[in-house]
Amino acid sequence: MNVLVYLIPISLVLGGLGLGFFIWTVKSNQYDDPEGDARRILSDEYDDHPKR
């Protein structure tokens, strides 16, 4: 039972970090063009200089 005193705060911190990184990726526009990625992976062309 004493181990829960350690595991619960650790799990809350890790969950908060995961949520924080998810919010950061949304704010930095990581998910803006999902259809472009879907088409790009099926393309036969190789792009030496991908868009940023």
Buried (B, 14 or more C-beta within 10 A) or exposed (E): EEEEEEEEEEEEEEEEEEEEEEEEEEEEEEEEEEEEEEEEEEEEEEEEEEEE
